[in-house]
Amino acid sequence: MFTKEVYYDNAEGNYQVESLLQKGTLTLSIEDINEGASTQRYSFDPKAGLVEVKP
């Protein structure tokens, strides 16, 4: 599953989030004109729920 959302505000810049769910891992790619780009990864643990995967 892949989704992409882009927000644009003429006064503030833009904000983009892409999400990819593959083999039990959720990857979020975030790009913000003010904050820069980042990637976050999460896995699903039946006992702990959503757990961030450290690089």
N, CA, C and O atoms as a Maestro MAE file, in Angstrom:
{
 s_m_m2io_version
 :::
 2.0.0
}

f_m_ct {
 s_m_title
 :::
 protein
 m_atom[220] {
  # First column is atom index #
  i_m_mmod_type
  r_m_x_coord
  r_m_y_coord
  r_m_z_coord
  i_m_residue_number
  s_m_chain_name
  s_m_pdb_residue_name
  s_m_pdb_atom_name
  i_m_atomic_number
  :::
  1 25 0.848 -1.163 0.000 1 A "MET " " N  " 7
  2 3 0.000 0.000 0.000 1 A "MET " " CA " 6
  3 2 0.898 1.231 0.000 1 A "MET " " C  " 6
  4 15 1.850 1.314 0.776 1 A "MET " " O  " 8
  5 25 0.592 2.183 -0.871 2 A "PHE " " N  " 7
  6 3 1.381 3.401 -0.990 2 A "PHE " " CA " 6
  7 2 0.443 4.591 -1.032 2 A "PHE " " C  " 6
  8 15 -0.522 4.589 -1.797 2 A "PHE " " O  " 8
  9 25 0.707 5.607 -0.226 3 A "THR " " N  " 7
  10 3 -0.086 6.827 -0.269 3 A "THR " " CA " 6
  11 2 0.833 8.037 -0.279 3 A "THR " " C  " 6
  12 15 1.978 7.970 0.167 3 A "THR " " O  " 8
  13 25 0.320 9.131 -0.789 4 A "LYS " " N  " 7
  14 3 1.096 10.366 -0.830 4 A "LYS " " CA " 6
  15 2 0.153 11.531 -0.598 4 A "LYS " " C  " 6
  16 15 -0.904 11.612 -1.224 4 A "LYS " " O  " 8
  17 25 0.529 12.437 0.301 5 A "GLU " " N  " 7
  18 3 -0.222 13.649 0.559 5 A "GLU " " CA " 6
  19 2 0.712 14.834 0.446 5 A "GLU " " C  " 6
  20 15 1.832 14.799 0.955 5 A "GLU " " O  " 8
  21 25 0.264 15.868 -0.212 6 A "VAL " " N  " 7
  22 3 1.056 17.084 -0.366 6 A "VAL " " CA " 6
  23 2 0.199 18.259 0.074 6 A "VAL " " C  " 6
  24 15 -0.933 18.422 -0.381 6 A "VAL " " O  " 8
  25 25 0.749 19.071 0.960 7 A "TYR " " N  " 7
  26 3 0.071 20.278 1.420 7 A "TYR " " CA " 6
  27 2 0.872 21.470 0.935 7 A "TYR " " C  " 6
  28 15 2.102 21.456 0.986 7 A "TYR " " O  " 8
  29 25 0.192 22.494 0.467 8 A "TYR " " N  " 7
  30 3 0.859 23.693 -0.004 8 A "TYR " " CA " 6
  31 2 0.130 24.909 0.536 8 A "TYR " " C  " 6
  32 15 -1.089 25.025 0.403 8 A "TYR " " O  " 8
  33 25 0.869 25.799 1.134 9 A "ASP " " N  " 7
  34 3 0.332 27.062 1.619 9 A "ASP " " CA " 6
  35 2 1.209 28.153 1.027 9 A "ASP " " C  " 6
  36 15 2.416 28.180 1.267 9 A "ASP " " O  " 8
  37 25 0.623 29.031 0.274 10 A "ASN " " N  " 7
  38 3 1.377 30.043 -0.442 10 A "ASN " " CA " 6
  39 2 2.283 30.869 0.476 10 A "ASN " " C  " 6
  40 15 3.363 31.288 0.059 10 A "ASN " " O  " 8
  41 25 1.861 31.104 1.703 11 A "ALA " " N  " 7
  42 3 2.636 31.926 2.624 11 A "ALA " " CA " 6
  43 2 3.715 31.137 3.364 11 A "ALA " " C  " 6
  44 15 4.727 31.716 3.759 11 A "ALA " " O  " 8
  45 25 3.527 29.844 3.560 12 A "GLU " " N  " 7
  46 3 4.411 29.065 4.417 12 A "GLU " " CA " 6
  47 2 5.310 28.075 3.690 12 A "GLU " " C  " 6
  48 15 6.351 27.709 4.236 12 A "GLU " " O  " 8
  49 25 4.968 27.631 2.505 13 A "GLY " " N  " 7
  50 3 5.771 26.635 1.808 13 A "GLY " " CA " 6
  51 2 4.986 25.377 1.561 13 A "GLY " " C  " 6
  52 15 3.782 25.430 1.308 13 A "GLY " " O  " 8
  53 25 5.659 24.233 1.633 14 A "ASN " " N  " 7
  54 3 4.952 22.972 1.377 14 A "ASN " " CA " 6
  55 2 5.354 21.903 2.386 14 A "ASN " " C  " 6
  56 15 6.361 22.021 3.085 14 A "ASN " " O  " 8
  57 25 4.536 20.862 2.438 15 A "TYR " " N  " 7
  58 3 4.748 19.741 3.346 15 A "TYR " " CA " 6
  59 2 4.255 18.499 2.616 15 A "TYR " " C  " 6
  60 15 3.127 18.471 2.125 15 A "TYR " " O  " 8
  61 25 5.093 17.482 2.546 16 A "GLN " " N  " 7
  62 3 4.746 16.266 1.798 16 A "GLN " " CA " 6
  63 2 5.011 15.040 2.657 16 A "GLN " " C  " 6
  64 15 6.052 14.939 3.304 16 A "GLN " " O  " 8
  65 25 4.059 14.102 2.659 17 A "VAL " " N  " 7
  66 3 4.216 12.850 3.395 17 A "VAL " " CA " 6
  67 2 3.903 11.696 2.451 17 A "VAL " " C  " 6
  68 15 2.838 11.658 1.835 17 A "VAL " " O  " 8
  69 25 4.834 10.762 2.342 18 A "GLU " " N  " 7
  70 3 4.611 9.537 1.582 18 A "GLU " " CA " 6
  71 2 4.658 8.379 2.564 18 A "GLU " " C  " 6
  72 15 5.517 8.339 3.444 18 A "GLU " " O  " 8
  73 25 3.739 7.439 2.414 19 A "SER " " N  " 7
  74 3 3.740 6.269 3.293 19 A "SER " " CA " 6
  75 2 3.736 5.004 2.452 19 A "SER " " C  " 6
  76 15 3.074 4.923 1.417 19 A "SER " " O  " 8
  77 25 4.491 4.017 2.921 20 A "LEU " " N  " 7
  78 3 4.577 2.729 2.244 20 A "LEU " " CA " 6
  79 2 4.462 1.640 3.309 20 A "LEU " " C  " 6
  80 15 5.262 1.591 4.243 20 A "LEU " " O  " 8
  81 25 3.471 0.776 3.164 21 A "LEU " " N  " 7
  82 3 3.284 -0.352 4.067 21 A "LEU " " CA " 6
  83 2 3.626 -1.616 3.296 21 A "LEU " " C  " 6
  84 15 2.950 -1.982 2.335 21 A "LEU " " O  " 8
  85 25 4.691 -2.276 3.739 22 A "GLN " " N  " 7
  86 3 5.172 -3.457 3.019 22 A "GLN " " CA " 6
  87 2 5.755 -4.458 4.009 22 A "GLN " " C  " 6
  88 15 6.647 -4.126 4.790 22 A "GLN " " O  " 8
  89 25 5.248 -5.678 3.971 23 A "LYS " " N  " 7
  90 3 5.736 -6.768 4.821 23 A "LYS " " CA " 6
  91 2 5.786 -6.392 6.297 23 A "LYS " " C  " 6
  92 15 6.766 -6.680 6.984 23 A "LYS " " O  " 8
  93 25 4.722 -5.744 6.783 24 A "GLY " " N  " 7
  94 3 4.636 -5.418 8.207 24 A "GLY " " CA " 6
  95 2 5.469 -4.231 8.644 24 A "GLY " " C  " 6
  96 15 5.581 -3.972 9.842 24 A "GLY " " O  " 8
  97 25 6.059 -3.496 7.703 25 A "THR " " N  " 7
  98 3 6.846 -2.319 8.033 25 A "THR " " CA " 6
  99 2 6.234 -1.092 7.372 25 A "THR " " C  " 6
  100 15 6.000 -1.082 6.163 25 A "THR " " O  " 8
  101 25 5.978 -0.063 8.165 26 A "LEU " " N  " 7
  102 3 5.446 1.199 7.677 26 A "LEU " " CA " 6
  103 2 6.602 2.178 7.548 26 A "LEU " " C  " 6
  104 15 7.313 2.435 8.520 26 A "LEU " " O  " 8
  105 25 6.793 2.727 6.351 27 A "THR " " N  " 7
  106 3 7.847 3.706 6.105 27 A "THR " " CA " 6
  107 2 7.198 5.036 5.760 27 A "THR " " C  " 6
  108 15 6.392 5.118 4.833 27 A "THR " " O  " 8
  109 25 7.550 6.084 6.510 28 A "LEU " " N  " 7
  110 3 7.058 7.432 6.259 28 A "LEU " " CA " 6
  111 2 8.211 8.287 5.761 28 A "LEU " " C  " 6
  112 15 9.233 8.416 6.437 28 A "LEU " " O  " 8
  113 25 8.051 8.866 4.592 29 A "SER " " N  " 7
  114 3 9.030 9.803 4.037 29 A "SER " " CA " 6
  115 2 8.397 11.186 4.108 29 A "SER " " C  " 6
  116 15 7.358 11.440 3.498 29 A "SER " " O  " 8
  117 25 9.034 12.069 4.856 30 A "ILE " " N  " 7
  118 3 8.469 13.389 5.131 30 A "ILE " " CA " 6
  119 2 9.408 14.460 4.586 30 A "ILE " " C  " 6
  120 15 10.620 14.406 4.793 30 A "ILE " " O  " 8
  121 25 8.831 15.424 3.893 31 A "GLU " " N  " 7
  122 3 9.618 16.542 3.375 31 A "GLU " " CA " 6
  123 2 8.894 17.832 3.723 31 A "GLU " " C  " 6
  124 15 7.735 18.029 3.359 31 A "GLU " " O  " 8
  125 25 9.587 18.696 4.425 32 A "ASP " " N  " 7
  126 3 9.035 19.978 4.857 32 A "ASP " " CA " 6
  127 2 10.002 21.061 4.426 32 A "ASP " " C  " 6
  128 15 11.202 20.949 4.674 32 A "ASP " " O  " 8
  129 25 9.511 22.095 3.794 33 A "ILE " " N  " 7
  130 3 10.367 23.176 3.312 33 A "ILE " " CA " 6
  131 2 11.162 23.806 4.459 33 A "ILE " " C  " 6
  132 15 12.282 24.274 4.250 33 A "ILE " " O  " 8
  133 25 10.591 23.820 5.673 34 A "ASN " " N  " 7
  134 3 11.265 24.431 6.826 34 A "ASN " " CA " 6
  135 2 12.125 23.439 7.602 34 A "ASN " " C  " 6
  136 15 13.190 23.810 8.095 34 A "ASN " " O  " 8
  137 25 11.690 22.193 7.721 35 A "GLU " " N  " 7
  138 3 12.370 21.187 8.536 35 A "GLU " " CA " 6
  139 2 13.318 20.294 7.744 35 A "GLU " " C  " 6
  140 15 14.188 19.653 8.334 35 A "GLU " " O  " 8
  141 25 13.172 20.238 6.422 36 A "GLY " " N  " 7
  142 3 13.988 19.347 5.600 36 A "GLY " " CA " 6
  143 2 13.313 17.995 5.432 36 A "GLY " " C  " 6
  144 15 12.126 17.842 5.719 36 A "GLY " " O  " 8
  145 25 14.073 17.024 4.969 37 A "ALA " " N  " 7
  146 3 13.539 15.683 4.690 37 A "ALA " " CA " 6
  147 2 13.934 14.707 5.802 37 A "ALA " " C  " 6
  148 15 14.996 14.830 6.414 37 A "ALA " " O  " 8
  149 25 13.049 13.735 6.045 38 A "SER " " N  " 7
  150 3 13.347 12.687 7.020 38 A "SER " " CA " 6
  151 2 12.578 11.429 6.655 38 A "SER " " C  " 6
  152 15 11.590 11.477 5.922 38 A "SER " " O  " 8
  153 25 13.046 10.304 7.176 39 A "THR " " N  " 7
  154 3 12.380 9.024 6.970 39 A "THR " " CA " 6
  155 2 12.214 8.351 8.325 39 A "THR " " C  " 6
  156 15 13.149 8.297 9.124 39 A "THR " " O  " 8
  157 25 11.020 7.842 8.572 40 A "GLN " " N  " 7
  158 3 10.729 7.117 9.805 40 A "GLN " " CA " 6
  159 2 10.192 5.746 9.426 40 A "GLN " " C  " 6
  160 15 9.397 5.616 8.495 40 A "GLN " " O  " 8
  161 25 10.636 4.711 10.163 41 A "ARG " " N  " 7
  162 3 10.165 3.353 9.904 41 A "ARG " " CA " 6
  163 2 9.596 2.756 11.183 41 A "ARG " " C  " 6
  164 15 10.141 2.936 12.272 41 A "ARG " " O  " 8
  165 25 8.476 2.034 11.023 42 A "TYR " " N  " 7
  166 3 7.801 1.403 12.149 42 A "TYR " " CA " 6
  167 2 7.452 -0.031 11.786 42 A "TYR " " C  " 6
  168 15 7.133 -0.333 10.636 42 A "TYR " " O  " 8
  169 25 7.515 -0.906 12.774 43 A "SER " " N  " 7
  170 3 7.060 -2.283 12.583 43 A "SER " " CA " 6
  171 2 5.894 -2.530 13.540 43 A "SER " " C  " 6
  172 15 5.704 -1.789 14.505 43 A "SER " " O  " 8
  173 25 5.131 -3.559 13.267 44 A "PHE " " N  " 7
  174 3 3.975 -3.896 14.086 44 A "PHE " " CA " 6
  175 2 4.298 -5.106 14.949 44 A "PHE " " C  " 6
  176 15 4.527 -6.203 14.441 44 A "PHE " " O  " 8
  177 25 4.312 -4.893 16.256 45 A "ASP " " N  " 7
  178 3 4.575 -5.951 17.218 45 A "ASP " " CA " 6
  179 2 3.253 -6.289 17.900 45 A "ASP " " C  " 6
  180 15 2.607 -5.393 18.443 45 A "ASP " " O  " 8
  181 25 2.828 -7.561 17.887 46 A "PRO " " N  " 7
  182 3 1.545 -7.924 18.491 46 A "PRO " " CA " 6
  183 2 1.426 -7.536 19.967 46 A "PRO " " C  " 6
  184 15 0.330 -7.235 20.441 46 A "PRO " " O  " 8
  185 25 2.541 -7.541 20.692 47 A "LYS " " N  " 7
  186 3 2.511 -7.218 22.120 47 A "LYS " " CA " 6
  187 2 2.698 -5.723 22.384 47 A "LYS " " C  " 6
  188 15 2.044 -5.163 23.264 47 A "LYS " " O  " 8
  189 25 3.584 -5.079 21.628 48 A "ALA " " N  " 7
  190 3 3.925 -3.682 21.893 48 A "ALA " " CA " 6
  191 2 3.200 -2.697 20.980 48 A "ALA " " C  " 6
  192 15 3.212 -1.495 21.243 48 A "ALA " " O  " 8
  193 25 2.572 -3.184 19.919 49 A "GLY " " N  " 7
  194 3 1.904 -2.286 18.981 49 A "GLY " " CA " 6
  195 2 2.894 -1.749 17.957 49 A "GLY " " C  " 6
  196 15 3.743 -2.488 17.458 49 A "GLY " " O  " 8
  197 25 2.786 -0.477 17.649 50 A "LEU " " N  " 7
  198 3 3.644 0.176 16.668 50 A "LEU " " CA " 6
  199 2 4.982 0.516 17.306 50 A "LEU " " C  " 6
  200 15 5.026 1.231 18.307 50 A "LEU " " O  " 8
  201 25 6.075 0.010 16.738 51 A "VAL " " N  " 7
  202 3 7.413 0.210 17.299 51 A "VAL " " CA " 6
  203 2 8.306 0.837 16.228 51 A "VAL " " C  " 6
  204 15 8.381 0.336 15.106 51 A "VAL " " O  " 8
  205 25 8.984 1.938 16.578 52 A "GLU " " N  " 7
  206 3 9.875 2.588 15.618 52 A "GLU " " CA " 6
  207 2 11.117 1.733 15.392 52 A "GLU " " C  " 6
  208 15 11.714 1.219 16.337 52 A "GLU " " O  " 8
  209 25 11.493 1.590 14.127 53 A "VAL " " N  " 7
  210 3 12.685 0.838 13.748 53 A "VAL " " CA " 6
  211 2 13.812 1.837 13.595 53 A "VAL " " C  " 6
  212 15 13.747 2.727 12.747 53 A "VAL " " O  " 8
  213 25 14.837 1.697 14.404 54 A "LYS " " N  " 7
  214 3 15.990 2.611 14.357 54 A "LYS " " CA " 6
  215 2 16.914 2.209 13.220 54 A "LYS " " C  " 6
  216 15 17.114 1.022 12.964 54 A "LYS " " O  " 8
  217 25 17.485 3.214 12.529 55 A "PRO " " N  " 7
  218 3 18.405 2.888 11.409 55 A "PRO " " CA " 6
  219 2 19.688 2.223 11.851 55 A "PRO " " C  " 6
  220 15 20.535 1.902 11.018 55 A "PRO " " O  " 8
  :::
 }
 m_bond[219] {
  # First column is bond index #
  i_m_from
  i_m_to
  i_m_order
  :::
  1 1 2 1
  2 2 3 1
  3 3 4 2
  4 3 5 1
  5 5 6 1
  6 6 7 1
  7 7 8 2
  8 7 9 1
  9 9 10 1
  10 10 11 1
  11 11 12 2
  12 11 13 1
  13 13 14 1
  14 14 15 1
  15 15 16 2
  16 15 17 1
  17 17 18 1
  18 18 19 1
  19 19 20 2
  20 19 21 1
  21 21 22 1
  22 22 23 1
  23 23 24 2
  24 23 25 1
  25 25 26 1
  26 26 27 1
  27 27 28 2
  28 27 29 1
  29 29 30 1
  30 30 31 1
  31 31 32 2
  32 31 33 1
  33 33 34 1
  34 34 35 1
  35 35 36 2
  36 35 37 1
  37 37 38 1
  38 38 39 1
  39 39 40 2
  40 39 41 1
  41 41 42 1
  42 42 43 1
  43 43 44 2
  44 43 45 1
  45 45 46 1
  46 46 47 1
  47 47 48 2
  48 47 49 1
  49 49 50 1
  50 50 51 1
  51 51 52 2
  52 51 53 1
  53 53 54 1
  54 54 55 1
  55 55 56 2
  56 55 57 1
  57 57 58 1
  58 58 59 1
  59 59 60 2
  60 59 61 1
  61 61 62 1
  62 62 63 1
  63 63 64 2
  64 63 65 1
  65 65 66 1
  66 66 67 1
  67 67 68 2
  68 67 69 1
  69 69 70 1
  70 70 71 1
  71 71 72 2
  72 71 73 1
  73 73 74 1
  74 74 75 1
  75 75 76 2
  76 75 77 1
  77 77 78 1
  78 78 79 1
  79 79 80 2
  80 79 81 1
  81 81 82 1
  82 82 83 1
  83 83 84 2
  84 83 85 1
  85 85 86 1
  86 86 87 1
  87 87 88 2
  88 87 89 1
  89 89 90 1
  90 90 91 1
  91 91 92 2
  92 91 93 1
  93 93 94 1
  94 94 95 1
  95 95 96 2
  96 95 97 1
  97 97 98 1
  98 98 99 1
  99 99 100 2
  100 99 101 1
  101 101 102 1
  102 102 103 1
  103 103 104 2
  104 103 105 1
  105 105 106 1
  106 106 107 1
  107 107 108 2
  108 107 109 1
  109 109 110 1
  110 110 111 1
  111 111 112 2
  112 111 113 1
  113 113 114 1
  114 114 115 1
  115 115 116 2
  116 115 117 1
  117 117 118 1
  118 118 119 1
  119 119 120 2
  120 119 121 1
  121 121 122 1
  122 122 123 1
  123 123 124 2
  124 123 125 1
  125 125 126 1
  126 126 127 1
  127 127 128 2
  128 127 129 1
  129 129 130 1
  130 130 131 1
  131 131 132 2
  132 131 133 1
  133 133 134 1
  134 134 135 1
  135 135 136 2
  136 135 137 1
  137 137 138 1
  138 138 139 1
  139 139 140 2
  140 139 141 1
  141 141 142 1
  142 142 143 1
  143 143 144 2
  144 143 145 1
  145 145 146 1
  146 146 147 1
  147 147 148 2
  148 147 149 1
  149 149 150 1
  150 150 151 1
  151 151 152 2
  152 151 153 1
  153 153 154 1
  154 154 155 1
  155 155 156 2
  156 155 157 1
  157 157 158 1
  158 158 159 1
  159 159 160 2
  160 159 161 1
  161 161 162 1
  162 162 163 1
  163 163 164 2
  164 163 165 1
  165 165 166 1
  166 166 167 1
  167 167 168 2
  168 167 169 1
  169 169 170 1
  170 170 171 1
  171 171 172 2
  172 171 173 1
  173 173 174 1
  174 174 175 1
  175 175 176 2
  176 175 177 1
  177 177 178 1
  178 178 179 1
  179 179 180 2
  180 179 181 1
  181 181 182 1
  182 182 183 1
  183 183 184 2
  184 183 185 1
  185 185 186 1
  186 186 187 1
  187 187 188 2
  188 187 189 1
  189 189 190 1
  190 190 191 1
  191 191 192 2
  192 191 193 1
  193 193 194 1
  194 194 195 1
  195 195 196 2
  196 195 197 1
  197 197 198 1
  198 198 199 1
  199 199 200 2
  200 199 201 1
  201 201 202 1
  202 202 203 1
  203 203 204 2
  204 203 205 1
  205 205 206 1
  206 206 207 1
  207 207 208 2
  208 207 209 1
  209 209 210 1
  210 210 211 1
  211 211 212 2
  212 211 213 1
  213 213 214 1
  214 214 215 1
  215 215 216 2
  216 215 217 1
  217 217 218 1
  218 218 219 1
  219 219 220 2
  :::
 }
}
